[in-house]
């Protein structure tokens, strides 16, 4: 089985008893799903638990998937629903801001690289921990519906059509939420003295 085997083919193979097919699906998607969950719930241990729950749900529901949606959309919908359910259960808890210093297990990719001004060199961005912290805090402060769309687009790199399917909203609504999220992030960074994000590249079609 080749490395570029379609998701749907891998899932069918897993349903037929090929455990290695499922392992390839996990390897393909665990990083983007981890990044989404980690930045949404802000706690690494909780994110790890939810990541495991996502793939356990896939195992339990594998026979129920009938191909009405792409496997990736179905998987992201599971991740989104589990994460949102957790957030709802935790709504009355005091949520600490994202760590200024990333935990060892966190992905090296940062939102700062995507929404900060593009006229700064990449190595300058990587060393600017204070601005990254401010961006993380600004993202955490977004309304949940805008935050999930922003993270699905910028962390998971999902097309707007797939995001719409995952969150159960129309594509124009999803694009509107993305635009509002970028506007709020821009305002938050300007207020804090950071560089405003550029909306054109992230809120376009696709």
KOLMIKOL-297938 format. One line per field, with one value per residue: residue in one letter; z, y, x of N, C-alpha, C, O in turn. Coordinates in pm, whole numbers, plus 50000, padded with zeros to 5 digits. Layout:
resn = a,...
nZ = Z,...
nY = Y,...
nX = X,...
caZ = Z,...
caY = Y,...
caX = X,...
cZ = Z,...
cY = Y,...
cX = X,...
oZ = Z,...
oY = Y,...
oX = X,...
//
This chain:
resn = x,x,x,x,x,x,x,x,x,x,x,x,x,x,x,x,x,x,x,x,x,x,x,x,x,x,x,x,x,x,x,x,x,x,x,x,x,x,x,x,x,x,x,x,x,x,x,x,x,x,x,x,x,x,x,x,x,x,x,x,x,x,x,x,x,x,x,x,x,x,x,x,x,x,x,x,x,x,x,x,x,x,x,x,x,x,x,x,x,x,x,x,x,x,x,x,x,x,x,x,x,x,x,x,x,x,x,x,x,x,x,x,x,x,x,x,x,x,x,x,x,x,x,x,x,x,x,x,x,x,x,x,x,x,x,x,x,x,x,x,x,x,x,x,x,x,x,x,x,x,x,x,x,x,x,x,x,x,x,x,x,x,x,x,x,x,x,x,x,x,x,x,x,x,x,x,x,x,x,x,x,x,x,x,x,x,x,x,x,x,x,x,x,x,x,x,x,x,x,x,x,x,x,x,x,x
nZ = 50000,49905,50017,49947,49938,49911,50166,50206,50092,50265,50500,50427,50398,50661,50780,50673,50815,50815,51014,50987,50798,50938,51113,50936,50870,51117,51148,50941,51015,51286,51370,51261,51382,51651,51678,51636,51850,52071,52071,52098,52344,52513,52710,52744,52838,52847,52578,52468,52570,52442,52177,52167,52216,51982,51782,51893,51871,51596,51552,51680,51524,51266,51099,51051,50880,50566,50343,50270,50315,50273,50411,50563,50629,50784,50993,51097,51182,51392,51566,51608,51731,51968,52091,52119,52284,52514,52575,52636,52867,53033,53069,53291,53422,53516,53258,53189,53025,52711,52733,52756,52693,52483,52547,52558,52398,52208,51879,51654,51480,51453,51506,51470,51253,51044,51064,51128,51020,50690,50613,50778,50864,50868,51070,51258,51335,51456,51686,51830,52097,52268,52104,51991,52217,52270,52044,52075,52306,52208,52015,52184,52310,52123,52013,52041,51801,51602,51668,51627,51351,51259,51355,51226,50965,50965,51118,51067,50797,50632,50355,50297,50232,50346,50614,50655,50625,50844,51071,51040,50906,50656,50373,50314,50569,50724,50607,50677,50955,50971,50867,51061,51279,51200,51188,51458,51570,51447,51555,51825,51826,51732,51941,52139,52046,51854,51526,51281,51156,50819,50625,50368,50242,50399,50410,50167,49876,49880
nY = 49881,50213,50524,50743,50658,50688,50840,50723,50471,50364,50356,50173,49949,49917,49854,49610,49467,49541,49658,49819,50004,50174,50280,50435,50630,50755,50853,51034,51230,51300,51512,51768,51758,51744,51999,52167,52092,52139,52419,52501,52402,52457,52325,52092,51824,51768,51805,51592,51377,51423,51396,51123,51033,51112,50939,50696,50719,50710,50444,50309,50394,50329,50141,50265,50473,50590,50722,50957,51201,51338,51147,51299,51525,51407,51309,51549,51664,51497,51553,51826,51824,51676,51843,52085,51995,51938,52197,52319,52182,52282,52546,52709,52714,52869,52971,52939,53148,53072,52902,53101,52994,52722,52385,52092,51891,52023,52129,52278,52464,52786,53011,53270,53289,53282,53495,53731,54032,54011,54118,54068,53884,53524,53409,53612,53612,53363,53397,53577,53564,53701,53833,53609,53500,53696,53675,53414,53454,53636,53479,53283,53439,53480,53447,53123,53008,53155,53110,52833,52812,52973,52826,52578,52660,52785,52624,52351,52380,52358,52355,52605,52492,52235,52303,52423,52201,52053,52210,52251,52471,52725,52787,53069,53171,53058,53180,53440,53426,53374,53610,53796,53697,53746,54023,54088,53982,54140,54392,54338,54294,54535,54700,54596,54662,54504,54356,54394,54133,54010,53993,53921,53698,53479,53471,53424,53254,52898
nX = 50085,50067,50221,50070,49814,49463,49260,49008,49041,49229,49078,48881,49044,49128,48885,48855,49032,49302,49530,49752,49676,49509,49696,49843,49659,49633,49897,49896,49712,49732,49899,49795,49542,49608,49733,49512,49335,49502,49544,49289,49187,49394,49538,49789,49784,49510,49454,49596,49449,49204,49282,49341,49083,48955,49058,48987,48714,48694,48773,48562,48350,48403,48278,48044,48080,47994,48080,47952,48061,48393,48664,48846,48693,48494,48653,48763,48528,48456,48671,48627,48371,48413,48598,48457,48249,48397,48483,48243,48172,48361,48308,48265,48497,48805,48999,49332,49574,49740,50053,50345,50586,50625,50518,50724,50619,50467,50370,50608,50513,50367,50094,50162,50335,50161,49974,50100,50274,50399,50638,50849,51138,51160,51316,51320,51054,51033,51179,51038,50891,50722,50536,50417,50298,50108,49948,49850,49697,49512,49383,49273,49084,48888,48544,48391,48289,48415,48681,48716,48678,48888,49110,49075,49112,49368,49541,49475,49459,49236,49005,48750,48503,48513,48538,48291,48122,48209,48144,47878,47763,47691,47905,47949,47889,48091,48316,48259,48283,48555,48657,48571,48712,48979,48972,48928,49160,49351,49284,49332,49610,49709,49631,49792,50033,50148,50211,49957,49740,49715,49434,49369,49500,49424,49146,49040,48904,48840
caZ = 50000,49891,50117,49904,49926,49952,50301,50200,50066,50390,50595,50382,50429,50806,50808,50629,50907,50800,51121,50939,50726,51038,51162,50839,50886,51239,51119,50846,51068,51428,51396,51247,51482,51778,51678,51653,51985,52169,52076,52137,52486,52579,52807,52668,52885,52800,52432,52440,52596,52336,52055,52177,52204,51841,51707,51948,51810,51458,51561,51716,51424,51131,51018,51026,50776,50438,50233,50235,50318,50270,50539,50640,50684,50891,51104,51157,51251,51520,51649,51644,51824,52098,52150,52159,52400,52628,52608,52701,53004,53110,53047,53416,53482,53477,53157,53187,52890,52657,52786,52676,52642,52439,52607,52471,52303,52116,51743,51638,51396,51532,51435,51441,51119,50943,51070,51149,50898,50607,50577,50876,50831,50942,51193,51354,51386,51542,51813,51894,52184,52327,52007,51981,52335,52253,51943,52137,52396,52125,51958,52292,52346,52018,52035,52006,51661,51521,51699,51564,51207,51240,51377,51119,50843,50977,51175,50989,50656,50566,50267,50362,50210,50446,50744,50659,50650,50978,51176,51013,50865,50515,50343,50338,50713,50770,50562,50758,51087,50953,50850,51192,51363,51159,51228,51603,51597,51404,51654,51949,51810,51723,52077,52217,51985,51761,51385,51247,51057,50687,50604,50227,50205,50473,50402,50029,49842,49893
caY = 50000,50329,50628,50840,50591,50776,50815,50633,50337,50318,50322,50047,49842,49896,49786,49471,49399,49585,49754,49914,50110,50270,50347,50538,50740,50826,50927,51140,51335,51330,51641,51881,51751,51784,52144,52227,52069,52202,52563,52527,52375,52528,52240,51984,51694,51754,51790,51455,51290,51443,51337,50979,51013,51127,50818,50590,50736,50660,50299,50262,50434,50302,50067,50351,50570,50543,50799,51074,51312,51293,51096,51408,51608,51328,51306,51682,51686,51426,51632,51951,51799,51637,51961,52179,51937,51959,52340,52349,52129,52359,52687,52786,52710,52977,52920,53009,53183,52978,52920,53181,52897,52601,52260,52017,51811,52102,52146,52399,52560,52884,53095,53397,53285,53297,53615,53851,54101,53927,54184,54034,53759,53408,53387,53712,53566,53246,53439,53678,53489,53789,53851,53481,53488,53787,53619,53302,53507,53695,53368,53222,53530,53484,53362,52984,52976,53217,53047,52702,52833,53023,52718,52481,52717,52821,52514,52230,52417,52301,52443,52655,52400,52129,52363,52440,52070,52008,52288,52256,52606,52750,52837,53214,53195,53024,53286,53558,53405,53389,53753,53861,53653,53819,54163,54098,53958,54261,54497,54301,54311,54679,54751,54549,54710,54405,54376,54344,54027,54044,53907,53886,53566,53373,53470,53413,53135,52771
caX = 50000,50154,50205,49972,49686,49354,49208,48893,49093,49290,48972,48822,49140,49122,48760,48873,49123,49441,49559,49853,49606,49465,49815,49879,49564,49672,50020,49864,49625,49743,49962,49702,49434,49671,49750,49379,49285,49592,49522,49151,49166,49504,49607,49851,49737,49372,49460,49639,49334,49105,49338,49317,48939,48918,49088,48904,48582,48705,48773,48428,48252,48455,48181,47928,48111,47942,48135,47871,48156,48531,48711,48908,48586,48434,48747,48769,48400,48469,48763,48560,48261,48469,48662,48352,48182,48484,48482,48115,48177,48458,48279,48267,48631,48896,49093,49460,49620,49837,50188,50437,50684,50556,50560,50815,50544,50389,50420,50687,50442,50296,49999,50226,50393,50057,49893,50180,50315,50486,50763,50951,51206,51109,51392,51275,50925,51054,51238,50954,50801,50621,50428,50346,50213,49995,49859,49781,49596,49407,49307,49196,48976,48787,48426,48421,48260,48519,48809,48727,48697,49024,49206,49060,49170,49509,49619,49449,49468,49118,48928,48629,48391,48523,48508,48146,48064,48246,48078,47736,47722,47714,48039,47956,47892,48225,48407,48230,48344,48699,48686,48555,48824,49099,48956,48949,49302,49422,49259,49400,49754,49736,49617,49905,50155,50202,50179,49824,49737,49663,49319,49346,49549,49361,49001,49000,48828,48908
cZ = 50000,49994,50078,49880,49981,50092,50300,50175,50192,50491,50557,50416,50578,50843,50767,50714,50899,50902,51075,50862,50823,51093,51067,50845,51009,51212,51028,50913,51214,51454,51375,51348,51620,51784,51702,51797,52087,52182,52115,52287,52574,52681,52737,52709,52837,52650,52394,52463,52485,52203,52054,52158,52058,51766,51764,51889,51665,51458,51586,51604,51282,51042,50983,50913,50640,50320,50189,50235,50307,50408,50624,50703,50800,51014,51175,51232,51387,51616,51698,51750,51963,52168,52199,52281,52526,52671,52679,52845,53094,53113,53175,53486,53436,53381,53160,53043,52843,52710,52694,52616,52606,52516,52506,52363,52199,51979,51733,51552,51483,51445,51395,51299,51012,50947,51098,51015,50821,50573,50679,50841,50922,51072,51300,51417,51488,51679,51890,51983,52241,52232,51990,52098,52320,52151,52001,52229,52317,52062,52064,52331,52240,52061,51980,51859,51568,51544,51627,51413,51179,51253,51270,50991,50854,51032,51094,50839,50575,50469,50337,50345,50313,50586,50761,50690,50793,51088,51153,50980,50716,50493,50359,50488,50770,50730,50643,50896,51079,50943,50984,51284,51330,51199,51377,51639,51558,51508,51784,51939,51799,51862,52164,52159,51893,51619,51354,51146,50926,50651,50463,50194,50274,50451,50259,50003,49868,50027
cY = 50124,50434,50729,50777,50683,50737,50709,50488,50279,50278,50191,49929,49811,49819,49638,49397,49441,49695,49859,50029,50217,50348,50458,50657,50823,50911,51046,51257,51373,51468,51758,51877,51788,51936,52215,52214,52144,52351,52596,52508,52429,52445,52116,51847,51667,51732,51648,51357,51301,51385,51186,50948,51021,50997,50695,50597,50687,50508,50246,50287,50399,50234,50151,50450,50514,50626,50916,51200,51253,51242,51209,51497,51536,51326,51441,51715,51617,51506,51759,51927,51760,51757,52060,52126,51957,52106,52378,52299,52214,52508,52771,52782,52830,52920,53004,53041,53079,53008,53008,53094,52770,52479,52182,51943,51890,52108,52275,52503,52656,52964,53228,53402,53311,53434,53742,53910,54020,53994,54158,53900,53647,53386,53489,53668,53454,53287,53535,53612,53577,53810,53723,53463,53575,53733,53502,53350,53567,53587,53303,53307,53540,53407,53223,52955,53036,53149,52913,52715,52879,52911,52610,52531,52731,52709,52386,52253,52354,52402,52488,52560,52287,52181,52376,52309,52024,52080,52299,52393,52621,52803,52989,53247,53167,53132,53413,53546,53421,53536,53827,53823,53731,53966,54181,54074,54079,54371,54467,54325,54458,54741,54715,54593,54611,54438,54321,54232,54076,53944,53853,53744,53455,53363,53463,53284,53010,52712
cX = 50088,50123,50098,49835,49576,49304,49099,48937,49156,49184,48904,48913,49138,48995,48767,48976,49268,49471,49659,49789,49558,49584,49860,49784,49598,49796,49992,49793,49650,49805,49866,49589,49487,49684,49618,49332,49369,49565,49378,49132,49279,49582,49659,49800,49595,49369,49501,49525,49231,49153,49315,49169,48894,48941,49017,48763,48583,48701,48632,48327,48293,48353,48059,47953,48073,47990,48051,47957,48296,48572,48767,48802,48518,48524,48754,48640,48402,48557,48697,48453,48312,48531,48559,48277,48265,48481,48353,48114,48267,48428,48289,48404,48712,49000,49219,49498,49721,49976,50271,50546,50610,50607,50644,50739,50468,50453,50500,50616,50363,50201,50063,50280,50288,49989,49971,50223,50417,50618,50873,51010,51158,51185,51358,51143,50945,51106,51149,50850,50690,50504,50349,50251,50089,49896,49782,49669,49481,49320,49218,49075,48866,48663,48450,48397,48363,48653,48822,48746,48839,49126,49196,49125,49321,49596,49600,49460,49353,49057,48801,48511,48394,48494,48357,48077,48090,48168,47928,47684,47749,47855,48049,47961,48030,48325,48385,48292,48496,48736,48675,48670,48950,49091,48980,49095,49385,49407,49332,49550,49792,49730,49737,50039,50220,50165,50041,49832,49681,49554,49309,49383,49470,49212,48951,48926,48910,48903
oZ = 50086,50052,50165,49812,50084,50130,50383,50228,50223,50561,50643,50456,50619,50928,50820,50691,50970,50879,51118,50861,50794,51118,51110,50828,51006,51249,51040,50873,51261,51550,51465,51396,51697,51886,51777,51859,52179,52293,52159,52351,52694,52734,52676,52623,52792,52600,52299,52384,52439,52126,51952,52094,52016,51696,51691,51862,51618,51375,51520,51590,51187,50923,50896,50857,50603,50207,50081,50162,50329,50510,50744,50817,50902,51127,51297,51333,51485,51732,51815,51848,52064,52290,52309,52372,52632,52790,52772,52933,53216,53155,53168,53593,53328,53418,53137,52951,52923,52730,52572,52505,52690,52548,52385,52251,52109,51965,51796,51553,51577,51325,51297,51232,50903,50842,51091,50910,50880,50508,50670,50794,51037,51174,51419,51537,51593,51778,52004,51948,52261,52273,51976,52082,52354,52169,51979,52229,52355,52054,52037,52379,52265,52137,51882,51797,51465,51450,51572,51354,51086,51172,51228,50917,50762,50997,51057,50763,50464,50497,50426,50435,50363,50667,50866,50771,50855,51187,51239,51021,50656,50585,50414,50528,50853,50811,50673,50949,51170,51002,51016,51359,51419,51239,51418,51730,51628,51546,51847,52035,51852,51897,52250,52215,51855,51594,51397,51059,50923,50646,50441,50127,50216,50471,50231,50096,49876,50049
oY = 50138,50436,50795,50834,50747,50620,50618,50394,50161,50177,50108,49823,49695,49730,49553,49279,49384,49812,49974,50140,50337,50468,50562,50772,50946,51028,51149,51372,51471,51535,51842,51982,51855,51996,52313,52312,52205,52403,52708,52591,52445,52493,52042,51762,51556,51651,51591,51264,51200,51332,51129,50850,50947,50949,50600,50494,50628,50448,50152,50213,50436,50265,50114,50506,50403,50603,50971,51295,51134,51289,51215,51540,51598,51340,51447,51785,51673,51525,51796,52001,51807,51771,52115,52203,51990,52135,52459,52366,52216,52588,52890,52839,52885,52833,53125,52970,53008,53124,52994,53116,52715,52471,52204,51931,51831,52094,52373,52620,52612,52982,53290,53505,53357,53485,53851,53846,53966,53932,54219,53811,53670,53349,53459,53686,53452,53219,53571,53605,53531,53806,53728,53417,53533,53744,53491,53294,53552,53602,53272,53255,53601,53311,53207,52884,52977,53131,52883,52638,52831,52901,52555,52453,52694,52699,52321,52157,52304,52522,52419,52548,52246,52112,52345,52304,51963,52018,52352,52430,52540,52856,53036,53341,53242,53171,53485,53642,53477,53580,53910,53907,53776,54026,54277,54139,54116,54435,54557,54372,54500,54825,54792,54564,54629,54536,54210,54232,54174,53824,53749,53674,53348,53256,53491,53213,53015,52604
oX = 50175,50014,50041,49750,49594,49306,49097,48878,49140,49199,48874,48866,49146,48998,48696,49004,49351,49440,49653,49842,49567,49574,49908,49826,49593,49800,50059,49812,49592,49766,49854,49545,49418,49650,49611,49293,49315,49563,49350,49068,49261,49683,49582,49776,49562,49292,49447,49505,49177,49074,49276,49132,48806,48852,48988,48702,48485,48633,48587,48230,48224,48343,47980,47859,48113,47946,48074,47927,48316,48521,48740,48817,48489,48476,48752,48642,48354,48522,48709,48445,48259,48519,48573,48245,48212,48475,48354,48060,48251,48512,48319,48422,48689,49079,49215,49459,49780,50012,50268,50592,50539,50726,50635,50786,50408,50575,50463,50656,50297,50224,50022,50271,50321,49950,49914,50209,50511,50703,50980,50939,51120,51126,51365,51123,50880,51079,51180,50733,50578,50388,50227,50138,49979,49775,49662,49559,49364,49198,49102,48975,48763,48674,48524,48477,48396,48731,48928,48822,48903,49217,49297,49186,49394,49713,49698,49469,49374,49057,48751,48428,48289,48433,48301,47984,48003,48129,47857,47574,47820,47917,48149,48030,48080,48409,48480,48348,48557,48834,48760,48720,49021,49191,49045,49148,49479,49504,49388,49611,49895,49814,49779,50145,50336,50095,50010,49919,49607,49579,49247,49308,49450,49155,48835,48888,49033,48958
//
